[in-house]
Amino acid sequence: MLAMTVVAANVWAGGSGFNVIVVVNQNSSNSVQLGNDYCEHRGVPPQNLFRMTGWTGGSITWSLSDFQTHLLNPMLAMLASRGLTNQAEFVLLSMDVPYRVEDSGSQNSTTSALFYGFKYDGAAP
Protein backbone atom coordinates (compact mmCIF):
# COMPACT_ATOMS: atom_id res chain seq x y z
CA MET A 1 0.00 0.00 0.00
CA LEU A 2 1.24 3.46 -0.87
CA ALA A 3 0.77 6.07 1.77
CA MET A 4 0.77 9.70 0.74
CA THR A 5 1.28 12.56 3.14
CA VAL A 6 0.50 16.10 2.17
CA VAL A 7 2.04 18.84 4.22
CA ALA A 8 0.43 22.23 3.97
CA ALA A 9 2.91 25.02 3.73
CA ASN A 10 2.33 28.70 3.97
CA VAL A 11 2.69 30.40 0.65
CA TRP A 12 3.41 34.09 0.85
CA ALA A 13 2.68 36.08 -2.27
CA GLY A 14 3.61 39.43 -0.75
CA GLY A 15 4.16 42.56 -2.71
CA SER A 16 0.78 44.23 -2.33
CA GLY A 17 0.34 47.92 -2.99
CA PHE A 18 0.74 48.55 0.73
CA ASN A 19 4.36 47.36 0.56
CA VAL A 20 5.40 49.56 -2.39
CA ILE A 21 6.78 53.10 -2.28
CA VAL A 22 6.35 54.81 -5.65
CA VAL A 23 8.80 57.64 -6.35
CA VAL A 24 7.88 60.26 -8.94
CA ASN A 25 9.80 63.31 -10.13
CA GLN A 26 7.35 66.12 -9.41
CA ASN A 27 9.04 68.26 -12.11
CA SER A 28 8.18 65.75 -14.85
CA SER A 29 4.56 65.43 -15.91
CA ASN A 30 5.40 62.06 -17.52
CA SER A 31 6.85 60.75 -14.27
CA VAL A 32 3.84 61.91 -12.27
CA GLN A 33 1.36 60.45 -14.78
CA LEU A 34 3.16 57.09 -14.89
CA GLY A 35 3.41 56.93 -11.10
CA ASN A 36 -0.25 57.82 -10.64
CA ASP A 37 -1.32 55.22 -13.22
CA TYR A 38 0.81 52.56 -11.50
CA CYS A 39 -0.68 53.42 -8.10
CA GLU A 40 -4.21 53.25 -9.49
CA HIS A 41 -3.75 49.92 -11.26
CA ARG A 42 -1.78 48.24 -8.45
CA GLY A 43 -3.74 49.52 -5.46
CA VAL A 44 -0.93 51.60 -3.99
CA PRO A 45 -2.38 53.94 -1.34
CA PRO A 46 -1.73 57.69 -1.67
CA GLN A 47 0.47 57.75 1.45
CA ASN A 48 2.91 55.42 -0.36
CA LEU A 49 3.58 57.95 -3.13
CA PHE A 50 6.76 60.00 -2.71
CA ARG A 51 6.93 63.15 -4.81
CA MET A 52 10.59 64.03 -5.34
CA THR A 53 10.84 67.80 -5.66
CA GLY A 54 13.57 70.10 -6.88
CA TRP A 55 15.29 67.74 -9.32
CA THR A 56 15.61 69.17 -12.85
CA GLY A 57 19.02 67.80 -13.79
CA GLY A 58 18.05 65.02 -16.18
CA SER A 59 17.20 61.35 -16.04
CA ILE A 60 20.54 59.60 -16.43
CA THR A 61 23.12 60.62 -13.83
CA TRP A 62 23.24 62.56 -10.61
CA SER A 63 25.91 63.19 -8.01
CA LEU A 64 25.91 61.42 -4.68
CA SER A 65 25.08 64.72 -3.01
CA ASP A 66 22.08 65.31 -5.31
CA PHE A 67 20.90 61.72 -4.77
CA GLN A 68 21.02 62.18 -1.01
CA THR A 69 19.45 65.67 -1.09
CA HIS A 70 16.61 64.99 -3.53
CA LEU A 71 15.78 61.30 -2.99
CA LEU A 72 17.38 59.37 -0.14
CA ASN A 73 17.06 61.69 2.85
CA PRO A 74 13.59 63.10 1.98
CA MET A 75 12.25 59.61 1.25
CA LEU A 76 13.57 58.23 4.56
CA ALA A 77 11.99 61.20 6.36
CA MET A 78 8.69 60.56 4.56
CA LEU A 79 8.74 56.87 5.51
CA ALA A 80 9.32 57.75 9.17
CA SER A 81 6.72 60.53 9.32
CA ARG A 82 4.02 58.39 7.66
CA GLY A 83 4.81 55.30 9.74
CA LEU A 84 5.81 53.22 6.69
CA THR A 85 9.31 52.21 7.80
CA ASN A 86 8.38 48.62 8.69
CA GLN A 87 5.83 48.29 5.90
CA ALA A 88 7.84 49.29 2.82
CA GLU A 89 9.46 46.37 1.03
CA PHE A 90 9.82 47.76 -2.50
CA VAL A 91 10.75 51.13 -3.97
CA LEU A 92 9.56 51.74 -7.50
CA LEU A 93 11.25 54.60 -9.36
CA SER A 94 9.11 56.21 -12.03
CA MET A 95 10.62 57.68 -15.19
CA ASP A 96 12.80 60.81 -15.13
CA VAL A 97 14.52 59.78 -11.92
CA PRO A 98 18.26 59.36 -12.66
CA TYR A 99 19.38 55.74 -12.73
CA ARG A 100 23.10 56.31 -12.03
CA VAL A 101 24.81 57.89 -9.00
CA GLU A 102 28.40 59.15 -9.40
CA ASP A 103 31.02 60.31 -6.91
CA SER A 104 34.81 60.53 -7.14
CA GLY A 105 34.95 58.37 -10.27
CA SER A 106 32.76 55.62 -8.80
CA GLN A 107 29.31 54.78 -10.15
CA ASN A 108 26.37 52.91 -8.64
CA SER A 109 22.84 52.44 -9.87
CA THR A 110 20.26 54.48 -8.00
CA THR A 111 18.49 51.30 -6.89
CA SER A 112 21.68 49.74 -5.48
CA ALA A 113 22.59 53.00 -3.72
CA LEU A 114 19.13 52.97 -2.10
CA PHE A 115 19.43 49.33 -1.01
CA TYR A 116 23.13 48.96 -0.11
CA GLY A 117 24.25 52.56 0.28
CA PHE A 118 26.74 54.07 -2.14
CA LYS A 119 29.82 51.85 -2.59
CA TYR A 120 33.11 53.21 -3.93
CA ASP A 121 35.15 51.22 -6.41
CA GLY A 122 37.94 49.25 -4.81
CA ALA A 123 41.39 48.62 -6.17
CA ALA A 124 41.59 46.31 -9.16
CA PRO A 125 42.42 42.69 -8.24
N, CA and C of each residue as an Amber inpcrd file, in Angstrom:
protein
   375
   0.8370000  -1.1610000   0.0000000   0.0000000   0.0000000   0.0000000
   0.8970000   1.2440000   0.0000000   0.4820000   2.2110000  -0.7390000
   1.2440000   3.4560000  -0.8680000   0.5680000   4.5210000  -0.0120000
   1.3130000   5.0090000   0.9020000   0.7740000   6.0710000   1.7670000
   1.2800000   7.4190000   1.2620000   0.3960000   8.3780000   1.2230000
   0.7730000   9.7030000   0.7440000   0.4750000  10.7170000   1.8380000
   1.4480000  11.5270000   2.1290000   1.2800000  12.5630000   3.1380000
   1.4150000  13.9150000   2.4620000   0.4570000  14.7480000   2.7260000
   0.4980000  16.1030000   2.1740000   0.7200000  17.0640000   3.3240000
   1.7290000  17.8580000   3.1890000   2.0400000  18.8390000   4.2170000
   1.6720000  20.2100000   3.6700000   0.8300000  20.8800000   4.3810000
   0.4320000  22.2250000   3.9730000   1.5230000  23.2030000   4.3810000
   1.8940000  24.0030000   3.4590000   2.9120000  25.0220000   3.7250000
   2.3040000  26.3920000   3.4610000   2.7790000  27.3340000   4.2150000
   2.3330000  28.7040000   3.9740000   2.9830000  29.2200000   2.7030000
   2.1800000  29.7920000   1.8620000   2.6890000  30.3990000   0.6460000
   2.4340000  31.8860000   0.7570000   3.5130000  32.6410000   0.7040000
   3.4120000  34.0880000   0.8520000   3.6010000  34.7330000  -0.5070000
   2.5820000  35.3920000  -0.9900000   2.6830000  36.0770000  -2.2720000
   3.3550000  37.4250000  -2.0960000   2.9840000  38.1500000  -1.0560000
   3.6150000  39.4300000  -0.7520000   3.5050000  40.4310000  -1.8880000
   4.0790000  41.5810000  -1.6610000   4.1590000  42.5650000  -2.7150000
   2.8670000  43.2880000  -3.0260000   2.0060000  43.4740000  -2.0570000
   0.7790000  44.2260000  -2.3250000   1.1250000  45.7070000  -2.4450000
   0.1480000  46.4830000  -2.8650000   0.3440000  47.9170000  -2.9920000
   0.7270000  48.5970000  -1.6900000   0.3980000  47.9830000  -0.5680000
   0.7360000  48.5510000   0.7270000   2.2300000  48.4340000   1.0410000
   2.9390000  47.5730000   0.3200000   4.3600000  47.3620000   0.5560000
   5.2530000  48.1020000  -0.4330000   4.6530000  48.8850000  -1.3290000
   5.3990000  49.5620000  -2.3860000   5.4400000  51.0630000  -2.1270000
   6.6220000  51.6490000  -2.2810000   6.7770000  53.0990000  -2.2800000
   7.0440000  53.4940000  -3.7270000   6.1960000  54.3500000  -4.2740000
   6.3480000  54.8070000  -5.6510000   6.9620000  56.2010000  -5.6130000
   8.0900000  56.3600000  -6.3040000   8.7970000  57.6370000  -6.3540000
   8.5580000  58.2710000  -7.7130000   8.0580000  59.5150000  -7.7040000
   7.8840000  60.2630000  -8.9410000   8.6820000  61.5560000  -8.8610000
   9.1300000  62.0160000 -10.0270000   9.8010000  63.3090000 -10.1310000
   8.7090000  64.3500000 -10.3570000   8.4340000  65.1420000  -9.3490000
   7.3550000  66.1210000  -9.4130000   7.5360000  67.1260000 -10.5460000
   8.7620000  67.3190000 -11.0260000   9.0360000  68.2610000 -12.1090000
   8.8510000  67.6570000 -13.4920000   8.4110000  66.4190000 -13.5780000
   8.1790000  65.7460000 -14.8530000   6.7320000  65.2710000 -14.9070000
   5.9580000  65.8450000 -15.8070000   4.5590000  65.4300000 -15.9140000
   4.4500000  63.9630000 -16.3240000   5.4050000  63.4760000 -17.1340000
   5.3950000  62.0630000 -17.5240000   5.6340000  61.1530000 -16.3210000
   6.5570000  61.5340000 -15.4640000   6.8540000  60.7490000 -14.2750000
   5.6440000  60.6970000 -13.3450000   5.0110000  61.8390000 -13.1420000
   3.8420000  61.9110000 -12.2670000   2.6970000  61.0740000 -12.8390000
   2.4540000  61.2020000 -14.1490000   1.3630000  60.4510000 -14.7750000
   1.6090000  58.9460000 -14.6730000   2.8340000  58.5130000 -14.9730000
   3.1640000  57.0940000 -14.8930000   3.0190000  56.5800000 -13.4620000
   3.5200000  57.3400000 -12.4980000   3.4110000  56.9330000 -11.0990000
   1.9740000  56.8500000 -10.6370000   1.1710000  57.8350000 -11.0170000
  -0.2480000  57.8190000 -10.6400000  -0.9810000  56.6410000 -11.2750000
  -0.6870000  56.3670000 -12.5390000  -1.3160000  55.2240000 -13.2160000
  -0.9280000  53.9100000 -12.5360000   0.3530000  53.7660000 -12.1820000
   0.8080000  52.5560000 -11.5020000   0.0640000  52.3900000 -10.1720000
  -0.0010000  53.4780000  -9.4000000  -0.6820000  53.4170000  -8.1000000
  -2.1420000  53.0150000  -8.2630000  -2.7970000  53.5660000  -9.2640000
  -4.2100000  53.2550000  -9.4910000  -4.4120000  51.7940000  -9.8700000
  -3.5810000  51.2930000 -10.7720000  -3.7480000  49.9180000 -11.2620000
  -3.2820000  48.8590000 -10.2640000  -2.3400000  49.2190000  -9.3880000
  -1.7770000  48.2400000  -8.4510000  -2.2710000  48.4070000  -7.0190000
  -3.1850000  49.3460000  -6.8000000  -3.7390000  49.5240000  -5.4640000
  -2.7640000  50.0840000  -4.4550000  -1.8840000  50.9690000  -4.8960000
  -0.9260000  51.6000000  -3.9870000  -1.6180000  52.7970000  -3.3310000
  -1.6850000  52.8330000  -2.0100000  -2.3820000  53.9360000  -1.3400000
  -1.6280000  55.2620000  -1.5150000  -2.3430000  56.3730000  -1.4600000
  -1.7320000  57.6930000  -1.6660000  -0.5680000  57.9900000  -0.7180000
  -0.6180000  57.4830000   0.5050000   0.4740000  57.7520000   1.4490000
   1.7710000  57.0500000   1.0520000   1.7120000  56.1240000   0.1000000
   2.9070000  55.4200000  -0.3580000   3.5310000  56.0710000  -1.5910000
   3.0340000  57.2230000  -1.9920000   3.5780000  57.9540000  -3.1320000
   4.5200000  59.0250000  -2.6190000   5.7770000  58.9840000  -3.0780000
   6.7630000  60.0010000  -2.7070000   7.0140000  60.8890000  -3.9070000
   6.7280000  62.1690000  -3.7450000   6.9280000  63.1520000  -4.8080000
   8.2690000  63.8360000  -4.5970000   9.2570000  63.4460000  -5.4090000
  10.5870000  64.0310000  -5.3370000  10.5320000  65.4290000  -5.9500000
  10.9080000  66.4250000  -5.1840000  10.8400000  67.8010000  -5.6630000
  12.2380000  68.3740000  -5.8550000  12.3200000  69.3590000  -6.7100000
  13.5670000  70.0970000  -6.8810000  14.5520000  69.5240000  -7.8770000
  14.3250000  68.3290000  -8.3930000  15.2870000  67.7350000  -9.3230000
  14.9150000  68.0920000 -10.7610000  15.8130000  68.7980000 -11.4430000
  15.6100000  69.1750000 -12.8490000  16.8310000  68.8360000 -13.6860000
  17.7340000  68.0440000 -13.1510000  19.0180000  67.8010000 -13.7940000
  19.0850000  66.6770000 -14.8040000  17.9990000  66.0850000 -15.1910000
  18.0510000  65.0170000 -16.1840000  17.6960000  63.6700000 -15.5930000
  17.6800000  62.6600000 -16.4720000  17.2000000  61.3480000 -16.0400000
  18.2600000  60.2520000 -16.1360000  19.5150000  60.6270000 -16.3040000
  20.5410000  59.5970000 -16.4290000  21.4480000  59.5450000 -15.2110000
  22.1140000  60.6310000 -14.8920000  23.1250000  60.6200000 -13.8350000
  22.9090000  61.7750000 -12.8690000  23.1610000  61.4920000 -11.5950000
  23.2380000  62.5600000 -10.6130000  24.3720000  62.2960000  -9.6520000
  24.8210000  63.3390000  -8.9730000  25.9100000  63.1940000  -8.0120000
  25.3770000  62.5310000  -6.7470000  26.2910000  62.0230000  -5.9560000
  25.9060000  61.4180000  -4.6820000  25.1970000  62.4460000  -3.8000000
  25.7010000  63.6520000  -3.8030000  25.0850000  64.7150000  -3.0090000
  23.6570000  65.0010000  -3.4690000  23.4350000  65.0850000  -4.7820000
  22.0830000  65.3130000  -5.3050000  21.1610000  64.1390000  -4.9860000
  21.6670000  62.9210000  -5.1150000  20.8970000  61.7170000  -4.7730000
  20.4340000  61.7690000  -3.3190000  21.3560000  62.1250000  -2.4250000
  21.0190000  62.1810000  -1.0060000  20.0580000  63.3250000  -0.6930000
  20.2640000  64.4730000  -1.3530000  19.4550000  65.6670000  -1.0940000
  18.0410000  65.5520000  -1.6470000  17.9050000  64.9970000  -2.8500000
  16.6060000  64.9870000  -3.5250000  15.8160000  63.6900000  -3.3490000
  16.4960000  62.5780000  -3.0860000  15.7810000  61.2960000  -2.9920000
  15.9560000  60.6170000  -1.6410000  17.1610000  60.2360000  -1.3050000
  17.3790000  59.3730000  -0.1430000  16.8800000  59.9800000   1.1690000
  17.4190000  61.1060000   1.5580000  17.0580000  61.6930000   2.8520000
  15.5840000  62.0980000   2.9300000  15.0270000  62.7710000   1.9010000
  13.5950000  63.1000000   1.9830000  12.6910000  61.8590000   2.0010000
  13.0650000  60.8170000   1.2550000  12.2490000  59.6110000   1.2470000
  12.2980000  58.9100000   2.6130000  13.4680000  58.8360000   3.2190000
  13.5740000  58.2320000   4.5590000  12.7650000  59.0340000   5.5760000
  12.7840000  60.3610000   5.4680000  11.9880000  61.2040000   6.3630000
  10.4920000  60.9660000   6.1440000  10.0950000  60.8260000   4.8810000
   8.6850000  60.5640000   4.5550000   8.2500000  59.2210000   5.1310000
   9.0740000  58.1950000   4.9760000   8.7380000  56.8740000   5.5120000
   8.5350000  56.9350000   7.0210000   9.4220000  57.6490000   7.7110000
   9.3250000  57.7540000   9.1670000   8.0910000  58.5540000   9.5750000
   7.8500000  59.6780000   8.9130000   6.7220000  60.5350000   9.3160000
   5.3700000  59.8940000   9.0210000   5.2890000  59.0460000   8.0080000
   4.0210000  58.3930000   7.6580000   3.8880000  57.0040000   8.2790000
   4.8690000  56.5940000   9.0680000   4.8080000  55.2970000   9.7350000
   4.9350000  54.1160000   8.7850000   5.6860000  54.2810000   7.7040000
   5.8130000  53.2240000   6.6910000   7.1420000  52.4780000   6.7580000
   7.9630000  52.7820000   7.7330000   9.3100000  52.2080000   7.8040000
   9.2970000  50.6850000   7.8190000   8.4210000  50.0800000   8.6010000
   8.3790000  48.6220000   8.6940000   7.4520000  47.9830000   7.6680000
   6.7870000  48.7870000   6.8750000   5.8260000  48.2860000   5.8970000
   6.4090000  48.2410000   4.4940000   7.2970000  49.1790000   4.1760000
   7.8370000  49.2940000   2.8190000   8.8210000  48.1630000   2.5310000
   8.5670000  47.4400000   1.4550000   9.4590000  46.3720000   1.0250000
  10.0620000  46.6500000  -0.3430000   9.3890000  47.4810000  -1.1350000
   9.8200000  47.7590000  -2.4990000   9.7920000  49.2580000  -2.7390000
  10.7560000  49.7430000  -3.5090000  10.7540000  51.1280000  -3.9650000
  10.7300000  51.0900000  -5.4790000   9.7080000  51.6900000  -6.0600000
   9.5580000  51.7390000  -7.5030000   9.8690000  53.1520000  -7.9690000
  10.8760000  53.2960000  -8.8210000  11.2480000  54.6020000  -9.3570000
  10.5390000  54.8030000 -10.6830000   9.7830000  55.8730000 -10.7850000
   9.1100000  56.2080000 -12.0320000  10.1390000  56.7890000 -13.0080000
   9.6990000  57.1270000 -14.1890000  10.6160000  57.6830000 -15.1880000
  11.0990000  59.0680000 -14.7600000  12.1780000  59.5070000 -15.3810000
  12.8020000  60.8110000 -15.1310000  13.3650000  60.9520000 -13.7250000
  13.7180000  59.8230000 -13.1310000  14.5240000  59.7760000 -11.9200000
  15.8580000  59.1790000 -12.3780000  16.9810000  59.8750000 -12.1680000
  18.2600000  59.3560000 -12.6640000  18.5330000  57.9300000 -12.1880000
  19.1300000  57.1430000 -13.0720000  19.3840000  55.7430000 -12.7270000
  20.8290000  55.4750000 -12.3390000  21.6910000  56.5090000 -12.3790000
  23.1000000  56.3120000 -12.0340000  23.5470000  57.3960000 -11.0620000
  24.2580000  56.9810000 -10.0010000  24.8110000  57.8940000  -9.0030000
  26.3280000  57.8710000  -9.1680000  26.9450000  59.0580000  -9.2290000
  28.4000000  59.1490000  -9.4020000  29.0230000  59.9760000  -8.2900000
  30.2220000  59.5370000  -7.8620000  31.0150000  60.3120000  -6.9100000
  32.4630000  59.8570000  -6.9880000  33.3570000  60.7950000  -7.1310000
  34.8080000  60.5320000  -7.1400000  35.2010000  59.4090000  -8.0930000
  34.6120000  59.3730000  -9.2620000  34.9490000  58.3740000 -10.2660000
  34.2470000  57.0380000 -10.0950000  33.5150000  56.8540000  -9.0190000
  32.7600000  55.6170000  -8.8000000  31.3160000  55.8220000  -9.2370000
  30.6960000  54.7350000  -9.6990000  29.3150000  54.7820000 -10.1480000
  28.5320000  53.6260000  -9.5350000  27.3130000  53.9160000  -9.1180000
  26.3690000  52.9070000  -8.6420000  25.0360000  53.1810000  -9.3140000
  24.2020000  52.1710000  -9.4200000  22.8370000  52.4360000  -9.8700000
  22.0860000  53.0940000  -8.7100000  21.0710000  53.8450000  -9.0370000
  20.2600000  54.4820000  -7.9990000  19.6180000  53.4290000  -7.1010000
  19.1360000  52.3430000  -7.7010000  18.4930000  51.3030000  -6.8920000
  19.4800000  50.6290000  -5.9400000  20.7090000  50.3690000  -6.3880000
  21.6750000  49.7360000  -5.4850000  22.1200000  50.7120000  -4.4000000
  22.2340000  52.0060000  -4.7360000  22.5940000  52.9990000  -3.7180000
  21.4940000  53.1130000  -2.6690000  20.2360000  52.9670000  -3.0680000
  19.1330000  52.9690000  -2.1040000  19.1950000  51.7470000  -1.1970000
  19.4770000  50.5800000  -1.7620000  19.4290000  49.3300000  -1.0060000
  20.6860000  49.1070000  -0.1610000  21.8640000  49.2760000  -0.7780000
  23.1270000  48.9580000  -0.1100000  23.8520000  50.1720000   0.4450000
  23.4380000  51.3700000   0.0230000  24.2460000  52.5560000   0.2820000
  25.2600000  52.6810000  -0.8380000  25.7880000  53.8630000  -1.0490000
  26.7450000  54.0730000  -2.1390000  28.0510000  53.3580000  -1.8190000
  28.5660000  52.5980000  -2.7630000  29.8180000  51.8530000  -2.5880000
  30.8450000  52.3880000  -3.5860000  32.0260000  52.7260000  -3.0750000
  33.1100000  53.2140000  -3.9280000  33.8560000  52.0420000  -4.5290000
  34.3670000  52.2530000  -5.7400000  35.1480000  51.2230000  -6.4140000
  36.4110000  50.9270000  -5.6080000  36.7220000  49.6600000  -5.4960000
  37.9390000  49.2460000  -4.8110000  39.0880000  49.1470000  -5.7930000
  40.2370000  48.8020000  -5.3080000  41.3940000  48.6160000  -6.1730000
  41.1830000  47.3850000  -7.0420000  41.7020000  47.4430000  -8.2420000
  41.5850000  46.3100000  -9.1600000  42.3130000  45.1050000  -8.5810000
  41.7660000  43.8880000  -8.7880000  42.4200000  42.6930000  -8.2360000
  43.7500000  42.4150000  -8.9100000
